[in-house]
Each structure stands twice: as structure tokens, then as C-alpha cells.
Amino acid sequence: MTPKMPAPPSVLLVTDTSVLVNFLRIDRMDLIRDLSPQFLVTDHAAGEITDVYLDQLARFEAAVAAGCCEVCRVEDDAALEMFGQLTGTQRLGIGESATIAHAISIGAGLALDDRRAANEARRINGGLVVLGTVDLTVQMIVEGLLSVEEADAIKDDWAANHRFRLKIASFGDLL
């Protein structure tokens, strides 16, 4: 969590499944679409939605069709090499590994919630912008897409209905 977060310095974020699923579950991918950075999702992370979050697949497909995010492939030689190294450690999942490798290879920021994956990404590239759901939600408030009250209601919904609990009382405390 980054209190008093400034505007994301990256205009492009490669997002992992964790962030996407948080917004898919509450049917608010419009917030991802309207937030200032553009969101890319690797085909590996998108595949996790098909394999693990089948109940979110229709919403994900609709979000892609509506331009909320764009699915991309990890094709760059350097990214593929890094992807192989990351998956070879067996500490990270395929989606996280692809997301990190692609973000670093194209000079984009990273959107993910997994602490282990974020730490590994920062170990590889200390200057990498890494934002989680909390950071993005704060930015949504800053950009006027949500009020603090709306963000807190979403936080409560995540906790009550989607097993995603945040260790904050209110998003207002982070502003």
C-alpha cells in the first residue's frame, strides 16, 4: 500500500490476474478502463481466468471487447528468457511470471497484489513501478472515478463477498 500515492508514472500497466479478478468480481472493469494508465494482460494471465476463474470469464471477455484492457503475448526474446527463469524457480505462477517479464521487457509498470511476485519483480528491476489494487483504487479516487465512500463500499464488498480483505479502515486514510 502506498498512502498519498501520486499519479502513476507509467502510462502503461501490465496486470496480473489478481487485480483483474478483484474488479471483475464486483463488475467494475469500467474503473480499469477509465483510469489513466492503459492496462495490458498477458495471454498467460488471461488463461488463468479461463482455467481458475471461469465464473469471471464472460465479464473478462466483455471487458476486453469494451476496451477496458488489451490481451497481449509475451514474444520478445528477453521477455521469454526472463519468463523461463521466473517459472523455473517455481516460486511464482505462470501468469505472474509472464506479467513481470512482459512489463519489464516493454518498460511498463506492473499491477499485481501478490507480495512475493512484487518483491521478485523489484529484485529484478528496482525502478519498476508496482501497483496493487489498493494503489489503483486510491488513484481512482484521486482521478475522480470514485468517492472515498464508494471505494470503502467496494472494500467492504470485497471483504464480505469475495475473500479479499484490506488492512485499512478507509481509503480516506490513504489520501
C-alpha positions as CSV (number, residue, x, y, z in Angstrom):
1,M,0.0,0.0,0.0
2,T,1.2,3.4,-0.9
3,P,-0.5,6.2,1.0
4,K,-0.8,9.6,-0.7
5,M,0.1,8.0,-3.9
6,P,0.8,10.4,-6.8
7,A,-0.4,9.7,-10.3
8,P,1.2,6.5,-11.6
9,P,4.3,7.5,-13.5
10,S,3.6,4.8,-16.1
11,V,1.0,5.3,-18.8
12,L,1.0,1.5,-19.4
13,L,0.5,-1.2,-16.8
14,V,0.7,-4.9,-17.3
15,T,-1.7,-6.5,-14.9
16,D,-1.8,-9.9,-13.3
17,T,-5.0,-11.9,-12.7
18,S,-5.3,-10.9,-9.0
19,V,-6.0,-7.2,-9.8
20,L,-8.3,-8.1,-12.7
21,V,-10.4,-10.6,-10.7
22,N,-10.9,-8.0,-7.9
23,F,-12.6,-5.7,-10.3
24,L,-14.3,-8.5,-12.3
25,R,-16.0,-9.9,-9.2
26,I,-17.7,-6.6,-8.5
27,D,-18.4,-6.0,-12.2
28,R,-16.5,-2.7,-12.2
29,M,-14.0,-3.1,-15.1
30,D,-15.2,0.3,-16.2
31,L,-12.9,1.7,-13.4
32,I,-9.9,0.0,-15.0
33,R,-11.0,1.3,-18.4
34,D,-11.4,4.9,-17.2
35,L,-8.2,5.0,-15.1
36,S,-5.4,7.0,-16.7
37,P,-2.9,4.1,-17.4
38,Q,-3.7,1.7,-20.2
39,F,-3.9,-2.0,-19.0
40,L,-2.4,-4.9,-20.7
41,V,-3.0,-8.5,-19.8
42,T,-0.7,-11.3,-21.0
43,D,-2.3,-14.3,-22.6
44,H,-0.9,-16.3,-19.7
45,A,-2.7,-14.2,-17.1
46,A,-5.8,-14.2,-19.3
47,G,-5.5,-18.0,-19.4
48,E,-5.7,-18.2,-15.6
49,I,-9.2,-16.6,-15.8
50,T,-10.3,-19.3,-18.2
51,D,-8.7,-22.0,-16.0
52,V,-9.3,-20.8,-12.5
53,Y,-11.9,-18.1,-12.6
54,L,-14.3,-19.5,-15.1
55,D,-17.2,-17.6,-13.3
56,Q,-15.5,-14.4,-14.3
57,L,-14.8,-15.3,-18.0
58,A,-17.8,-13.7,-19.5
59,R,-17.2,-10.4,-17.7
60,F,-13.5,-10.6,-18.7
61,E,-14.4,-11.2,-22.4
62,A,-16.8,-8.3,-22.3
63,A,-14.2,-6.1,-20.6
64,V,-11.7,-6.8,-23.3
65,A,-14.3,-6.2,-26.0
66,A,-15.2,-2.9,-24.3
67,G,-11.5,-1.8,-24.3
68,C,-11.0,-2.0,-20.6
69,C,-7.8,-3.9,-21.1
70,E,-5.9,-5.5,-24.0
71,V,-4.6,-9.0,-24.2
72,C,-1.1,-9.3,-25.4
73,R,1.5,-12.0,-26.0
74,V,4.9,-12.4,-24.4
75,E,7.0,-12.7,-27.5
76,D,10.2,-10.6,-27.0
77,D,13.3,-12.8,-26.7
78,A,14.4,-11.1,-23.5
79,A,10.9,-11.4,-22.0
80,L,10.7,-15.1,-22.9
81,E,14.1,-15.7,-21.3
82,M,13.0,-13.9,-18.1
83,F,9.7,-15.8,-18.2
84,G,11.6,-19.1,-18.4
85,Q,13.8,-18.1,-15.5
86,L,10.9,-17.0,-13.3
87,T,8.8,-20.1,-14.0
88,G,11.8,-22.2,-13.5
89,T,12.1,-21.1,-9.8
90,Q,8.6,-22.5,-9.1
91,R,8.1,-19.6,-6.7
92,L,5.7,-17.7,-9.0
93,G,2.8,-18.8,-11.1
94,I,2.8,-18.7,-14.9
95,G,0.6,-15.6,-15.0
96,E,2.7,-13.7,-12.6
97,S,5.9,-14.7,-14.3
98,A,4.6,-13.6,-17.7
99,T,3.2,-10.4,-16.3
100,I,6.5,-9.4,-14.7
101,A,8.6,-10.5,-17.8
102,H,6.4,-8.5,-20.2
103,A,6.2,-5.4,-18.0
104,I,10.0,-5.2,-17.6
105,S,10.7,-6.0,-21.3
106,I,8.4,-3.2,-22.6
107,G,9.2,-0.7,-19.9
108,A,5.7,-0.7,-18.4
109,G,4.6,-0.7,-14.8
110,L,3.2,-3.7,-13.1
111,A,-0.3,-4.2,-11.5
112,L,-0.5,-7.1,-9.1
113,D,-1.3,-7.9,-5.5
114,D,0.9,-10.9,-4.7
115,R,3.7,-9.7,-2.3
116,R,6.1,-12.5,-3.4
117,A,5.7,-11.6,-7.0
118,A,6.0,-7.9,-6.3
119,N,9.2,-8.5,-4.4
120,E,10.7,-10.6,-7.1
121,A,9.8,-8.0,-9.8
122,R,11.5,-5.3,-7.7
123,R,14.6,-7.6,-7.2
124,I,14.9,-7.9,-11.0
125,N,14.3,-4.2,-11.7
126,G,14.5,-1.9,-8.7
127,G,12.9,1.0,-10.5
128,L,9.8,-0.9,-11.6
129,V,6.5,0.7,-10.8
130,V,4.5,-1.9,-8.9
131,L,0.9,-1.0,-8.0
132,G,-1.7,-3.2,-6.3
133,T,-5.5,-3.0,-6.0
134,V,-5.2,-0.6,-3.1
135,D,-2.9,1.8,-5.0
136,L,-5.2,1.7,-8.1
137,T,-8.3,2.3,-6.0
138,V,-6.6,5.3,-4.4
139,Q,-5.7,6.6,-7.9
140,M,-9.4,6.1,-8.9
141,I,-10.4,8.4,-6.0
142,V,-7.7,10.9,-7.0
143,E,-8.9,10.9,-10.6
144,G,-12.5,11.4,-9.5
145,L,-13.7,8.0,-10.7
146,L,-14.8,7.0,-7.2
147,S,-15.6,8.9,-4.0
148,V,-14.0,7.7,-0.7
149,E,-17.4,6.4,0.3
150,E,-17.8,4.4,-2.9
151,A,-14.3,3.0,-2.6
152,D,-15.0,2.0,1.1
153,A,-18.2,0.3,-0.1
154,I,-16.2,-1.7,-2.7
155,K,-13.6,-2.6,0.0
156,D,-16.4,-3.9,2.3
157,D,-18.0,-5.8,-0.6
158,W,-14.6,-7.5,-1.4
159,A,-14.3,-8.5,2.3
160,A,-17.8,-9.7,2.7
161,N,-18.4,-11.5,-0.6
162,H,-15.0,-12.1,-2.3
163,R,-12.4,-13.1,0.3
164,F,-10.3,-10.0,-0.4
165,R,-9.6,-8.2,2.8
166,L,-7.6,-5.0,3.1
167,K,-5.8,-3.9,6.2
168,I,-7.2,-0.4,6.1
169,A,-10.1,1.2,7.8
170,S,-10.9,3.6,5.0
171,F,-9.4,4.7,1.7
172,G,-9.8,8.2,3.1
173,D,-6.9,7.4,5.5
174,L,-4.6,6.9,2.5
175,L,-5.3,10.3,0.9
